[in-house]
Structure formats: structure tokens, C-alpha cells
Amino acid sequence: MIEKMLTEERIAVGVECASWREAVKASGSLLVKAEDVDEPFIQSMIEVVEEFGPYMILAPELAFFHGRPGKSVHKTCLSLITLKDTVRFTDFNGEKIKAAFAFGAIDSKSHIEALKELAKLLQNEEFLGLVRNIGDKDKILEIIKCVCST
Amino acid sequence: MFRVITVCGLGVGSSLILKMTVDTAMSQLGVDCVIEHWDMGTIKGQKCDMIVTTESFRENFAGQDNVVFVNNIMDVNEVKENISAFLDEKS
């Protein structure tokens, strides 16, 4: 399922971001470009971090940005960026990330299967190694396909 | 039935992933339960036996004694250990 969401055009590697806000924008803009979400969704993802802090760091150095379901989300969607340099949440406790997902949901339930697959992906050490170290995009795609078919 | 609620900021992503982890942890611990996922906005006033959430929300639950905090919502072992300690304390 997520191999259909996390497609080639929704993954960018080695992105230059100077702050976590830029990382949200960079990962979110992939979803805007793919017409999965409208621009205001990016702001919604930023507001979640501002309001609650970076609790969405799911695996070490890997963030899972998401916003409120609403009319700016057209379908359940996911993008991934890997970062050229480590980005720190300097306005919080200096938590650091090397990669980030952006995730859009249309409600609070319909994406449970997608998240199950994502959880599997986040337990795959090869995948984590690749996204933390600006790994090759084709290899990342290959692992996504592999993990999702098992 | 033992009722568990997992909580995150929006009740959309992290709480759902945490729900899966708690589900695995509880079945490994052999505790029958129902698990729901909620967001910070709607959790107030919800009755349940145990809330599981992340360390970042500790302040929001000040004064409540039915909350288990975890650092890594993907880590079944950490979640299991923390729940187990909570259950021991309660029994």
C-alpha cells in the first residue's frame, strides 16, 4: 500500500534545510506538487510542532510531520525527504533529524493499514541507514517495495 | 474490560502507531484490553484504566496517576517495560 503512496516524485534526497520549519516545507511541498494536499496543510504541520513540540520524531533522527485532517487534504498521502545536513529543533530541546516524512490523512482512522506498513518500514535497519545517510533513492524505493510486499 | 487510550497531539498518526505498539506489548504481557486512540484536545474527561503517551506530553498530564509515558513509540520493549511497571504498582 505505501509503495503506491511513497512514489518516486514524493521522495527527495539530500535536501538542504536550515531549520525544522524548512524541513516541514520541503517535505510538505512534495505533497502539494503531487496535488495530494493544498498549501495550507504545510502550515498545519508547522503548527502541530509549535503547539506540542517535536513528539513526532518516531525513530531516532527521523521525523513524521503531520497536520490536522481537513479540507486541504485530498487523500491519504506520504512523502519523504532525506537531509543534506542534520537539522536541530533549536527552539525545543535540540532534538535532531536527518530525514522527515510528511503525512496527510483525511480522517483519524482510514489510514491504519498505511501506518502499519510504515511501522514495518521504520523497523528496517537498512532503510533507516539509507535515509539517515543520504542513501540512494532507487535503493530506498526498492526497500519500500520489498517491505510492503511481505 | 481494561480500557487503554493512547494519546498524541492530533490523534491521527503517532497515537495510532503507539496503539499498535501497545497492542503488541499488552498481548505479550497477557493482559486483555481494548485500546482507543485520542488526541490531546478530546482526551479530557475520558474514563479509562490506563493512558499511554509520549514524554513530550508529561506536563499535560500533571497530577494524573493513570498515565504511562514512553520515549520511543515504536519500541515494543520500552512500552512493555513501562506498562508492566505501571501494572505492578497498581496491583
gemmi code that builds the backbone of each chain (N, CA, C; Angstrom):
import gemmi

chains = {
    "A": [
        ("MET", (0.813, -1.213, 0.000), (0.000, 0.000, 0.000), (0.852, 1.271, 0.000)),
        ("ILE", (1.829, 1.403, 0.941), (2.560, 2.674, 0.940), (3.533, 2.791, -0.234)),
        ("GLU", (3.812, 1.664, -0.910), (4.642, 1.824, -2.107), (3.884, 2.611, -3.174)),
        ("LYS", (2.556, 2.604, -3.089), (1.754, 3.399, -4.017), (1.656, 4.858, -3.573)),
        ("MET", (1.884, 5.104, -2.294), (1.839, 6.479, -1.777), (3.210, 7.146, -1.890)),
        ("LEU", (4.225, 6.393, -1.456), (5.582, 6.937, -1.386), (6.290, 6.680, -2.720)),
        ("THR", (5.816, 7.355, -3.756), (6.337, 7.126, -5.104), (7.553, 8.013, -5.363)),
        ("GLU", (8.185, 7.765, -6.512), (9.416, 8.446, -6.895), (9.336, 9.968, -6.717)),
        ("GLU", (8.219, 10.565, -7.195), (8.129, 12.040, -7.134), (7.834, 12.563, -5.725)),
        ("ARG", (7.526, 11.652, -4.804), (7.258, 12.078, -3.427), (8.447, 11.818, -2.504)),
        ("ILE", (9.600, 11.521, -3.107), (10.822, 11.315, -2.316), (11.901, 12.255, -2.842)),
        ("ALA", (12.576, 12.947, -1.957), (13.702, 13.789, -2.361), (14.874, 13.507, -1.434)),
        ("VAL", (16.065, 13.331, -2.015), (17.220, 13.006, -1.171), (18.225, 14.163, -1.121)),
        ("GLY", (18.893, 14.280, 0.014), (19.940, 15.284, 0.178), (19.437, 16.719, 0.119)),
        ("VAL", (18.260, 16.959, 0.675), (17.671, 18.301, 0.633), (18.372, 19.213, 1.643)),
        ("GLU", (18.631, 20.455, 1.220), (19.254, 21.412, 2.130), (18.195, 22.174, 2.904)),
        ("CYS", (18.201, 22.021, 4.216), (17.258, 22.739, 5.071), (18.024, 23.327, 6.248)),
        ("ALA", (17.746, 24.594, 6.554), (18.468, 25.244, 7.647), (17.721, 25.139, 8.972)),
        ("SER", (16.461, 24.735, 8.915), (15.672, 24.669, 10.157), (14.606, 23.596, 10.006)),
        ("TRP", (13.971, 23.241, 11.146), (12.919, 22.232, 11.056), (11.741, 22.758, 10.246)),
        ("ARG", (11.507, 24.073, 10.319), (10.406, 24.642, 9.525), (10.646, 24.440, 8.029)),
        ("GLU", (11.902, 24.620, 7.622), (12.227, 24.391, 6.209), (12.043, 22.920, 5.842)),
        ("ALA", (12.355, 22.038, 6.796), (12.177, 20.604, 6.535), (10.698, 20.259, 6.378)),
        ("VAL", (9.848, 20.896, 7.177), (8.401, 20.682, 7.032), (7.963, 21.173, 5.655)),
        ("LYS", (8.454, 22.374, 5.294), (8.054, 22.944, 3.998), (8.533, 22.070, 2.843)),
        ("ALA", (9.778, 21.589, 2.922), (10.337, 20.789, 1.834), (9.591, 19.465, 1.679)),
        ("SER", (9.294, 18.802, 2.794), (8.582, 17.525, 2.695), (7.126, 17.766, 2.301)),
        ("GLY", (6.536, 18.819, 2.833), (5.143, 19.129, 2.513), (4.952, 19.574, 1.078)),
        ("SER", (5.941, 20.292, 0.540), (5.764, 20.800, -0.826), (5.759, 19.669, -1.856)),
        ("LEU", (6.373, 18.523, -1.497), (6.296, 17.366, -2.400), (4.838, 16.903, -2.520)),
        ("LEU", (4.106, 16.987, -1.414), (2.685, 16.590, -1.427), (1.831, 17.629, -2.154)),
        ("VAL", (2.226, 18.909, -2.011), (1.495, 19.969, -2.720), (1.697, 19.791, -4.223)),
        ("LYS", (2.947, 19.540, -4.617), (3.266, 19.370, -6.030), (2.513, 18.182, -6.634)),
        ("ALA", (2.369, 17.124, -5.826), (1.667, 15.923, -6.305), (0.144, 16.097, -6.233)),
        ("GLU", (-0.286, 17.271, -5.750), (-1.715, 17.590, -5.605), (-2.448, 16.674, -4.623)),
        ("ASP", (-1.698, 16.162, -3.648), (-2.322, 15.363, -2.579), (-2.927, 16.281, -1.520)),
        ("VAL", (-2.257, 17.409, -1.304), (-2.734, 18.379, -0.298), (-2.638, 19.775, -0.898)),
        ("ASP", (-3.340, 20.729, -0.273), (-3.199, 22.130, -0.660), (-2.201, 22.790, 0.280)),
        ("GLU", (-1.660, 23.889, -0.201), (-0.634, 24.646, 0.523), (-0.900, 24.840, 2.036)),
        ("PRO", (-2.126, 25.186, 2.472), (-2.341, 25.438, 3.914), (-1.992, 24.251, 4.812)),
        ("PHE", (-1.944, 23.056, 4.245), (-1.615, 21.885, 5.051), (-0.201, 21.984, 5.626)),
        ("ILE", (0.698, 22.609, 4.883), (2.078, 22.771, 5.358), (2.079, 23.577, 6.658)),
        ("GLN", (1.306, 24.661, 6.677), (1.205, 25.496, 7.879), (0.624, 24.685, 9.048)),
        ("SER", (-0.344, 23.832, 8.744), (-0.943, 22.990, 9.769), (0.103, 22.071, 10.406)),
        ("MET", (1.014, 21.540, 9.574), (2.075, 20.662, 10.103), (3.029, 21.451, 10.994)),
        ("ILE", (3.315, 22.690, 10.596), (4.200, 23.546, 11.403), (3.544, 23.847, 12.747)),
        ("GLU", (2.252, 24.137, 12.715), (1.529, 24.483, 13.952), (1.512, 23.330, 14.956)),
        ("VAL", (1.449, 22.098, 14.454), (1.451, 20.949, 15.361), (2.765, 20.904, 16.151)),
        ("VAL", (3.875, 21.163, 15.470), (5.171, 21.179, 16.164), (5.212, 22.350, 17.141)),
        ("GLU", (4.747, 23.516, 16.697), (4.772, 24.689, 17.584), (3.939, 24.451, 18.838)),
        ("GLU", (2.795, 23.794, 18.664), (1.882, 23.591, 19.787), (2.352, 22.481, 20.738)),
        ("PHE", (2.813, 21.361, 20.178), (3.086, 20.189, 21.012), (4.559, 19.800, 21.112)),
        ("GLY", (5.426, 20.470, 20.346), (6.833, 20.082, 20.354), (7.083, 18.943, 19.374)),
        ("PRO", (8.357, 18.548, 19.236), (8.703, 17.549, 18.218), (8.462, 16.112, 18.679)),
        ("TYR", (7.252, 15.845, 19.161), (6.945, 14.487, 19.617), (6.840, 13.517, 18.436)),
        ("MET", (6.810, 14.071, 17.213), (6.633, 13.219, 16.030), (7.946, 12.650, 15.489)),
        ("ILE", (9.009, 12.709, 16.315), (10.237, 12.006, 15.924), (10.019, 10.540, 16.312)),
        ("LEU", (9.733, 9.718, 15.303), (9.273, 8.349, 15.566), (10.409, 7.374, 15.790)),
        ("ALA", (11.434, 7.511, 14.988), (12.625, 6.691, 15.165), (13.750, 7.708, 15.329)),
        ("PRO", (14.863, 7.324, 15.963), (15.934, 8.314, 16.128), (16.271, 9.017, 14.807)),
        ("GLU", (16.314, 10.320, 14.845), (16.690, 11.179, 13.709), (15.709, 11.150, 12.548)),
        ("LEU", (14.498, 10.695, 12.803), (13.518, 10.609, 11.723), (12.167, 11.169, 12.182)),
        ("ALA", (11.766, 12.265, 11.530), (10.502, 12.903, 11.931), (9.351, 12.434, 11.050)),
        ("PHE", (8.172, 12.526, 11.613), (6.953, 12.139, 10.909), (5.982, 13.323, 11.029)),
        ("PHE", (6.217, 14.333, 10.182), (5.379, 15.529, 10.256), (3.981, 15.211, 9.766)),
        ("HIS", (2.988, 15.690, 10.492), (1.617, 15.537, 10.012), (0.770, 16.688, 10.528)),
        ("GLY", (-0.329, 16.931, 9.848), (-1.201, 18.043, 10.224), (-2.596, 17.545, 10.501)),
        ("ARG", (-3.472, 18.488, 10.776), (-4.862, 18.121, 11.030), (-5.545, 17.662, 9.754)),
        ("PRO", (-6.335, 16.565, 9.845), (-7.136, 16.193, 8.679), (-8.108, 17.344, 8.408)),
        ("GLY", (-8.402, 17.594, 7.151), (-9.304, 18.704, 6.850), (-9.422, 18.867, 5.351)),
        ("LYS", (-10.017, 19.970, 4.945), (-10.317, 20.081, 3.518), (-9.077, 20.318, 2.658)),
        ("SER", (-7.940, 20.640, 3.277), (-6.746, 20.797, 2.441), (-6.040, 19.463, 2.159)),
        ("VAL", (-6.582, 18.375, 2.681), (-6.026, 17.048, 2.357), (-6.997, 16.320, 1.428)),
        ("HIS", (-6.510, 15.932, 0.238), (-7.389, 15.292, -0.744), (-7.395, 13.777, -0.632)),
        ("LYS", (-6.280, 13.228, -0.155), (-6.232, 11.780, 0.052), (-5.129, 11.448, 1.055)),
        ("THR", (-5.164, 10.246, 1.586), (-4.102, 9.800, 2.478), (-2.798, 9.829, 1.696)),
        ("CYS", (-1.801, 10.512, 2.203), (-0.588, 10.675, 1.401), (0.662, 10.761, 2.268)),
        ("LEU", (1.789, 10.485, 1.649), (3.059, 10.400, 2.369), (4.197, 10.847, 1.457)),
        ("SER", (5.124, 11.623, 2.014), (6.339, 11.959, 1.264), (7.534, 11.776, 2.186)),
        ("LEU", (8.713, 11.780, 1.600), (9.936, 11.567, 2.388), (11.066, 12.436, 1.855)),
        ("ILE", (11.736, 13.144, 2.754), (12.973, 13.825, 2.353), (14.115, 13.337, 3.239)),
        ("THR", (15.284, 13.209, 2.641), (16.468, 12.992, 3.465), (17.255, 14.303, 3.428)),
        ("LEU", (17.922, 14.632, 4.527), (18.538, 15.944, 4.661), (20.034, 15.894, 4.399)),
        ("LYS", (20.527, 16.931, 3.725), (21.953, 17.020, 3.450), (22.715, 17.139, 4.776)),
        ("ASP", (22.215, 18.012, 5.647), (22.839, 18.195, 6.966), (21.801, 17.985, 8.063)),
        ("THR", (22.290, 17.596, 9.232), (21.405, 17.421, 10.388), (20.663, 18.718, 10.695)),
        ("VAL", (19.372, 18.589, 10.964), (18.574, 19.750, 11.370), (18.193, 19.581, 12.833)),
        ("ARG", (18.360, 20.654, 13.594), (18.028, 20.590, 15.019), (16.791, 21.420, 15.340)),
        ("PHE", (16.020, 20.921, 16.302), (14.865, 21.675, 16.796), (15.380, 22.616, 17.889)),
        ("THR", (16.025, 23.691, 17.434), (16.721, 24.570, 18.383), (15.759, 25.275, 19.334)),
        ("ASP", (14.509, 25.490, 18.884), (13.569, 26.153, 19.795), (12.913, 25.176, 20.771)),
        ("PHE", (13.342, 23.900, 20.742), (12.869, 22.937, 21.740), (14.084, 22.420, 22.498)),
        ("ASN", (14.327, 21.100, 22.522), (15.481, 20.603, 23.267), (16.646, 20.195, 22.372)),
        ("GLY", (16.704, 20.775, 21.178), (17.798, 20.469, 20.277), (17.718, 19.093, 19.645)),
        ("GLU", (16.514, 18.481, 19.659), (16.321, 17.183, 19.016), (16.799, 17.295, 17.561)),
        ("LYS", (17.443, 16.227, 17.050), (17.969, 16.347, 15.690), (17.354, 15.328, 14.748)),
        ("ILE", (17.261, 15.713, 13.497), (16.747, 14.792, 12.470), (17.652, 14.800, 11.236)),
        ("LYS", (17.663, 13.649, 10.558), (18.383, 13.534, 9.292), (17.416, 13.228, 8.137)),
        ("ALA", (16.165, 12.995, 8.473), (15.172, 12.707, 7.435), (13.787, 13.009, 7.986)),
        ("ALA", (12.833, 13.200, 7.080), (11.479, 13.510, 7.543), (10.423, 13.006, 6.567)),
        ("PHE", (9.378, 12.450, 7.126), (8.186, 12.140, 6.347), (7.216, 13.308, 6.512)),
        ("ALA", (6.371, 13.501, 5.500), (5.194, 14.357, 5.685), (4.003, 13.469, 5.391)),
        ("PHE", (3.004, 13.569, 6.260), (1.883, 12.646, 6.149), (0.561, 13.405, 6.218)),
        ("GLY", (-0.314, 13.102, 5.276), (-1.634, 13.722, 5.282), (-2.697, 12.649, 5.423)),
        ("ALA", (-3.667, 12.906, 6.303), (-4.749, 11.939, 6.497), (-6.084, 12.638, 6.277)),
        ("ILE", (-7.065, 11.902, 5.759), (-8.366, 12.522, 5.523), (-9.264, 12.426, 6.763)),
        ("ASP", (-8.980, 11.477, 7.650), (-9.704, 11.380, 8.919), (-8.771, 10.707, 9.915)),
        ("SER", (-9.286, 10.260, 11.062), (-8.356, 9.696, 12.036), (-8.294, 8.165, 11.983)),
        ("LYS", (-8.967, 7.545, 11.014), (-9.000, 6.077, 11.012), (-8.613, 5.392, 9.705)),
        ("SER", (-8.912, 6.017, 8.561), (-8.849, 5.266, 7.302), (-7.441, 4.884, 6.855)),
        ("HIS", (-6.419, 5.394, 7.566), (-5.060, 5.149, 7.106), (-4.323, 4.118, 7.956)),
        ("ILE", (-5.059, 3.336, 8.726), (-4.410, 2.426, 9.665), (-3.510, 1.404, 8.962)),
        ("GLU", (-3.950, 0.894, 7.797), (-3.121, -0.076, 7.066), (-1.810, 0.567, 6.606)),
        ("ALA", (-1.916, 1.799, 6.129), (-0.714, 2.509, 5.673), (0.264, 2.696, 6.826)),
        ("LEU", (-0.254, 3.037, 8.001), (0.641, 3.250, 9.148), (1.263, 1.941, 9.630)),
        ("LYS", (0.525, 0.849, 9.473), (1.092, -0.464, 9.829), (2.315, -0.755, 8.969)),
        ("GLU", (2.182, -0.451, 7.663), (3.324, -0.675, 6.768), (4.463, 0.279, 7.085)),
        ("LEU", (4.101, 1.509, 7.411), (5.132, 2.488, 7.768), (5.905, 2.017, 9.006)),
        ("ALA", (5.174, 1.466, 9.972), (5.816, 0.964, 11.189), (6.813, -0.146, 10.834)),
        ("LYS", (6.437, -0.989, 9.869), (7.351, -2.057, 9.434), (8.608, -1.458, 8.809)),
        ("LEU", (8.390, -0.441, 7.993), (9.497, 0.237, 7.319), (10.460, 0.845, 8.348)),
        ("LEU", (9.903, 1.401, 9.409), (10.717, 2.066, 10.429), (11.468, 1.067, 11.310)),
        ("GLN", (11.165, -0.216, 11.142), (11.921, -1.226, 11.880), (12.973, -1.874, 10.989)),
        ("ASN", (13.037, -1.402, 9.744), (14.006, -1.952, 8.800), (15.313, -1.152, 8.891)),
        ("GLU", (16.347, -1.796, 9.442), (17.614, -1.083, 9.693), (18.262, -0.567, 8.419)),
        ("GLU", (18.125, -1.341, 7.325), (18.739, -0.906, 6.069), (18.083, 0.393, 5.596)),
        ("PHE", (16.759, 0.432, 5.704), (16.023, 1.640, 5.328), (16.456, 2.834, 6.182)),
        ("LEU", (16.510, 2.613, 7.505), (16.892, 3.702, 8.415), (18.304, 4.207, 8.103)),
        ("GLY", (19.205, 3.264, 7.807), (20.580, 3.637, 7.462), (20.614, 4.497, 6.202)),
        ("LEU", (19.848, 4.100, 5.200), (19.827, 4.847, 3.937), (19.281, 6.256, 4.121)),
        ("VAL", (18.164, 6.382, 4.847), (17.570, 7.719, 4.940), (18.376, 8.643, 5.869)),
        ("ARG", (19.118, 8.046, 6.807), (19.928, 8.895, 7.693), (21.236, 9.324, 7.050)),
        ("ASN", (21.624, 8.643, 5.981), (22.934, 8.924, 5.385), (22.854, 9.280, 3.908)),
        ("ILE", (21.811, 10.000, 3.541), (21.613, 10.457, 2.162), (21.829, 9.306, 1.180)),
        ("GLY", (21.199, 8.171, 1.477), (21.345, 6.993, 0.624), (20.663, 7.155, -0.734)),
        ("ASP", (20.966, 6.216, -1.606), (20.484, 6.253, -2.985), (18.948, 6.100, -3.041)),
        ("LYS", (18.332, 6.960, -3.853), (16.868, 6.975, -3.945), (16.292, 5.655, -4.477)),
        ("ASP", (16.960, 5.098, -5.484), (16.461, 3.830, -6.044), (16.496, 2.721, -5.000)),
        ("LYS", (17.540, 2.733, -4.184), (17.632, 1.716, -3.124), (16.519, 1.903, -2.096)),
        ("ILE", (16.246, 3.174, -1.776), (15.168, 3.476, -0.822), (13.839, 2.949, -1.388)),
        ("LEU", (13.599, 3.234, -2.666), (12.353, 2.777, -3.313), (12.263, 1.256, -3.317)),
        ("GLU", (13.408, 0.634, -3.571), (13.459, -0.835, -3.615), (13.049, -1.438, -2.268)),
        ("ILE", (13.594, -0.864, -1.187), (13.261, -1.382, 0.153), (11.780, -1.164, 0.476)),
        ("ILE", (11.267, 0.002, 0.091), (9.848, 0.279, 0.328), (9.000, -0.800, -0.341)),
        ("LYS", (9.317, -1.119, -1.605), (8.569, -2.152, -2.343), (8.684, -3.512, -1.638)),
        ("CYS", (9.905, -3.806, -1.212), (10.200, -5.083, -0.555), (9.427, -5.253, 0.745)),
        ("VAL", (9.522, -4.229, 1.589), (8.882, -4.286, 2.910), (7.361, -4.379, 2.761)),
        ("CYS", (6.839, -3.687, 1.744), (5.380, -3.647, 1.597), (4.814, -4.919, 1.004)),
        ("SER", (5.664, -5.700, 0.342), (5.127, -6.923, -0.274), (5.230, -8.134, 0.660)),
        ("THR", (5.835, -7.915, 1.854), (5.954, -9.059, 2.759), (4.849, -9.058, 3.807)),
    ],
    "B": [
        ("MET", (-13.751, -4.814, 31.063), (-12.529, -4.914, 30.237), (-11.598, -3.740, 30.532)),
        ("PHE", (-10.307, -4.019, 30.632), (-9.287, -2.995, 30.863), (-9.255, -2.056, 29.659)),
        ("ARG", (-9.468, -0.763, 29.919), (-9.561, 0.181, 28.807), (-8.318, 1.069, 28.738)),
        ("VAL", (-7.690, 1.062, 27.562), (-6.460, 1.822, 27.360), (-6.700, 2.897, 26.303)),
        ("ILE", (-6.153, 4.081, 26.512), (-6.212, 5.128, 25.494), (-4.793, 5.583, 25.178)),
        ("THR", (-4.438, 5.607, 23.902), (-3.156, 6.186, 23.507), (-3.432, 7.606, 23.026)),
        ("VAL", (-2.495, 8.502, 23.334), (-2.743, 9.916, 23.050), (-1.556, 10.553, 22.329)),
        ("CYS", (-1.860, 11.383, 21.328), (-0.837, 12.262, 20.766), (-1.489, 13.602, 20.461)),
        ("GLY", (-0.778, 14.488, 19.819), (-1.285, 15.834, 19.599), (-2.579, 15.878, 18.816)),
        ("LEU", (-2.644, 15.094, 17.733), (-3.799, 15.171, 16.839), (-4.672, 13.924, 16.847)),
        ("GLY", (-4.168, 12.831, 17.396), (-4.935, 11.585, 17.364), (-5.001, 10.977, 15.971)),
        ("VAL", (-4.031, 11.330, 15.143), (-4.070, 10.893, 13.749), (-2.936, 9.917, 13.430)),
        ("GLY", (-1.727, 10.290, 13.822), (-0.571, 9.496, 13.406), (0.085, 8.744, 14.541)),
        ("SER", (0.740, 9.509, 15.421), (1.553, 8.883, 16.459), (0.722, 8.032, 17.410)),
        ("SER", (-0.463, 8.503, 17.772), (-1.274, 7.732, 18.724), (-1.719, 6.408, 18.110)),
        ("LEU", (-1.874, 6.407, 16.795), (-2.275, 5.187, 16.103), (-1.106, 4.191, 16.048)),
        ("ILE", (0.091, 4.714, 15.794), (1.278, 3.861, 15.800), (1.518, 3.338, 17.220)),
        ("LEU", (1.355, 4.235, 18.205), (1.512, 3.831, 19.600), (0.479, 2.768, 19.975)),
        ("LYS", (-0.728, 2.902, 19.444), (-1.770, 1.912, 19.702), (-1.325, 0.512, 19.241)),
        ("MET", (-0.682, 0.459, 18.072), (-0.196, -0.834, 17.562), (0.868, -1.400, 18.488)),
        ("THR", (1.779, -0.515, 18.938), (2.851, -0.969, 19.823), (2.280, -1.453, 21.157)),
        ("VAL", (1.333, -0.687, 21.710), (0.711, -1.068, 22.982), (-0.033, -2.394, 22.829)),
        ("ASP", (-0.702, -2.553, 21.704), (-1.430, -3.785, 21.413), (-0.497, -4.999, 21.502)),
        ("THR", (0.662, -4.888, 20.831), (1.655, -5.960, 20.866), (2.158, -6.173, 22.292)),
        ("ALA", (2.474, -5.063, 22.978), (3.006, -5.148, 24.342), (2.004, -5.818, 25.285)),
        ("MET", (0.733, -5.420, 25.186), (-0.284, -5.963, 26.088), (-0.521, -7.447, 25.819)),
        ("SER", (-0.484, -7.851, 24.558), (-0.695, -9.276, 24.307), (0.511, -10.085, 24.779)),
        ("GLN", (1.713, -9.511, 24.685), (2.892, -10.192, 25.230), (2.820, -10.290, 26.753)),
        ("LEU", (2.195, -9.271, 27.369), (2.044, -9.289, 28.824), (0.847, -10.146, 29.259)),
        ("GLY", (0.058, -10.569, 28.280), (-1.101, -11.405, 28.577), (-2.253, -10.657, 29.233)),
        ("VAL", (-2.380, -9.365, 28.937), (-3.483, -8.570, 29.505), (-4.526, -8.302, 28.417)),
        ("ASP", (-5.761, -8.744, 28.681), (-6.855, -8.450, 27.753), (-7.238, -6.993, 27.886)),
        ("CYS", (-7.404, -6.302, 26.759), (-7.776, -4.888, 26.866), (-8.412, -4.387, 25.578)),
        ("VAL", (-9.081, -3.257, 25.676), (-9.497, -2.537, 24.468), (-8.661, -1.263, 24.406)),
        ("ILE", (-8.187, -0.936, 23.211), (-7.334, 0.244, 23.058), (-7.962, 1.214, 22.058)),
        ("GLU", (-8.026, 2.462, 22.445), (-8.504, 3.502, 21.531), (-7.422, 4.557, 21.391)),
        ("HIS", (-7.470, 5.323, 20.307), (-6.515, 6.430, 20.197), (-7.263, 7.762, 20.145)),
        ("TRP", (-6.750, 8.734, 20.901), (-7.383, 10.038, 21.027), (-6.342, 11.129, 20.851)),
        ("ASP", (-6.836, 12.362, 20.728), (-5.910, 13.495, 20.667), (-5.983, 14.302, 21.957)),
        ("MET", (-5.013, 15.182, 22.154), (-4.923, 15.974, 23.378), (-6.191, 16.798, 23.631)),
        ("GLY", (-6.829, 17.208, 22.567), (-8.000, 18.067, 22.707), (-9.221, 17.347, 23.277)),
        ("THR", (-9.379, 16.063, 22.941), (-10.603, 15.359, 23.326), (-10.407, 14.386, 24.487)),
        ("ILE", (-9.172, 14.235, 24.948), (-8.891, 13.237, 25.974), (-9.484, 13.613, 27.336)),
        ("LYS", (-9.608, 14.915, 27.582), (-10.112, 15.383, 28.892), (-11.474, 14.774, 29.215)),
        ("GLY", (-11.588, 14.203, 30.401), (-12.870, 13.655, 30.828), (-13.105, 12.218, 30.392)),
        ("GLN", (-12.211, 11.695, 29.549), (-12.340, 10.296, 29.132), (-11.996, 9.370, 30.300)),
        ("LYS", (-12.849, 8.407, 30.559), (-12.577, 7.449, 31.624), (-11.845, 6.241, 31.042)),
        ("CYS", (-10.728, 5.886, 31.658), (-10.039, 4.674, 31.212), (-9.120, 4.192, 32.326)),
        ("ASP", (-8.601, 2.981, 32.159), (-7.741, 2.411, 33.193), (-6.290, 2.853, 33.033)),
        ("MET", (-5.917, 3.118, 31.784), (-4.518, 3.492, 31.559), (-4.417, 4.348, 30.294)),
        ("ILE", (-3.632, 5.415, 30.395), (-3.331, 6.245, 29.225), (-1.873, 6.004, 28.879)),
        ("VAL", (-1.569, 5.833, 27.609), (-0.166, 5.729, 27.198), (0.121, 6.870, 26.227)),
        ("THR", (1.186, 7.615, 26.503), (1.547, 8.727, 25.624), (3.050, 8.939, 25.658)),
        ("THR", (3.539, 9.958, 24.956), (4.988, 10.167, 24.899), (5.425, 11.161, 25.969)),
        ("GLU", (6.719, 11.126, 26.261), (7.315, 12.004, 27.275), (6.973, 13.472, 27.028)),
        ("SER", (6.862, 13.849, 25.742), (6.629, 15.273, 25.436), (5.322, 15.801, 26.005)),
        ("PHE", (4.402, 14.886, 26.356), (3.117, 15.348, 26.876), (3.014, 15.242, 28.402)),
        ("ARG", (4.153, 15.008, 29.057), (4.139, 14.807, 30.505), (3.427, 15.962, 31.240)),
        ("GLU", (3.764, 17.184, 30.854), (3.163, 18.362, 31.515), (1.640, 18.380, 31.411)),
        ("ASN", (1.146, 17.922, 30.270), (-0.310, 17.946, 30.049), (-1.062, 16.996, 30.984)),
        ("PHE", (-0.332, 16.042, 31.554), (-0.995, 15.053, 32.413), (-0.574, 15.190, 33.875)),
        ("ALA", (-0.095, 16.360, 34.229), (0.358, 16.581, 35.604), (-0.763, 16.252, 36.586)),
        ("GLY", (-0.417, 15.490, 37.632), (-1.404, 15.184, 38.666), (-2.256, 13.957, 38.377)),
        ("GLN", (-2.099, 13.362, 37.193), (-2.873, 12.150, 36.886), (-2.027, 10.919, 37.170)),
        ("ASP", (-2.639, 9.893, 37.781), (-1.823, 8.741, 38.175), (-2.069, 7.506, 37.293)),
        ("ASN", (-2.764, 7.689, 36.193), (-3.026, 6.527, 35.329), (-2.338, 6.658, 33.971)),
        ("VAL", (-1.222, 7.404, 33.957), (-0.568, 7.673, 32.680), (0.808, 7.007, 32.598)),
        ("VAL", (1.060, 6.315, 31.490), (2.364, 5.714, 31.237), (3.039, 6.525, 30.126)),
        ("PHE", (4.274, 6.972, 30.374), (4.997, 7.757, 29.377), (6.077, 6.908, 28.708)),
        ("VAL", (6.255, 7.103, 27.411), (7.317, 6.384, 26.710), (8.128, 7.366, 25.852)),
        ("ASN", (9.376, 6.994, 25.596), (10.233, 7.827, 24.745), (10.069, 7.477, 23.279)),
        ("ASN", (10.070, 6.173, 22.997), (10.033, 5.727, 21.604), (8.762, 4.898, 21.372)),
        ("ILE", (7.827, 5.459, 20.641), (6.531, 4.801, 20.468), (6.597, 3.560, 19.575)),
        ("MET", (7.761, 3.354, 18.953), (7.929, 2.178, 18.100), (8.531, 1.006, 18.881)),
        ("ASP", (9.042, 1.305, 20.060), (9.843, 0.326, 20.788), (8.966, -0.537, 21.708)),
        ("VAL", (8.627, -1.742, 21.231), (7.741, -2.633, 21.993), (8.319, -2.923, 23.377)),
        ("ASN", (9.650, -3.119, 23.444), (10.254, -3.464, 24.728), (10.121, -2.350, 25.760)),
        ("GLU", (10.401, -1.121, 25.327), (10.273, 0.009, 26.259), (8.814, 0.163, 26.710)),
        ("VAL", (7.899, 0.096, 25.760), (6.477, 0.256, 26.072), (6.033, -0.844, 27.037)),
        ("LYS", (6.499, -2.065, 26.758), (6.130, -3.201, 27.601), (6.661, -3.029, 29.029)),
        ("GLU", (7.921, -2.631, 29.144), (8.538, -2.426, 30.469), (7.794, -1.371, 31.275)),
        ("ASN", (7.495, -0.255, 30.614), (6.839, 0.847, 31.328), (5.411, 0.482, 31.740)),
        ("ILE", (4.703, -0.239, 30.861), (3.339, -0.666, 31.203), (3.393, -1.671, 32.347)),
        ("SER", (4.342, -2.585, 32.257), (4.495, -3.618, 33.263), (4.760, -2.998, 34.646)),
        ("ALA", (5.623, -1.992, 34.685), (5.923, -1.300, 35.943), (4.662, -0.625, 36.483)),
        ("PHE", (3.883, -0.034, 35.588), (2.631, 0.631, 35.984), (1.638, -0.376, 36.558)),
        ("LEU", (1.506, -1.523, 35.892), (0.546, -2.535, 36.335), (0.955, -3.125, 37.687)),
        ("ASP", (2.276, -3.324, 37.873), (2.779, -3.847, 39.150), (2.435, -2.894, 40.285)),
        ("GLU", (2.626, -1.607, 40.011), (2.372, -0.577, 41.011), (0.898, -0.549, 41.395)),
        ("LYS", (0.047, -0.793, 40.421), (-1.401, -0.708, 40.635), (-1.957, -1.926, 41.366)),
        ("SER", (-1.279, -3.067, 41.219), (-1.871, -4.299, 41.754), (-1.520, -4.500, 43.228)),
    ],
}
model = gemmi.Model(1)
for chain_id, residues in chains.items():
    chain = gemmi.Chain(chain_id)
    for i, (resn, *xyz) in enumerate(residues, 1):
        res = gemmi.Residue()
        res.name, res.seqid = resn, gemmi.SeqId(i, " ")
        for name, pos in zip(("N", "CA", "C"), xyz):
            atom = gemmi.Atom()
            atom.name, atom.element = name, gemmi.Element(name[0])
            atom.pos, atom.b_iso = gemmi.Position(*pos), 0.0
            res.add_atom(atom)
        chain.add_residue(res)
    model.add_chain(chain)
structure = gemmi.Structure()
structure.add_model(model)
structure.setup_entities()
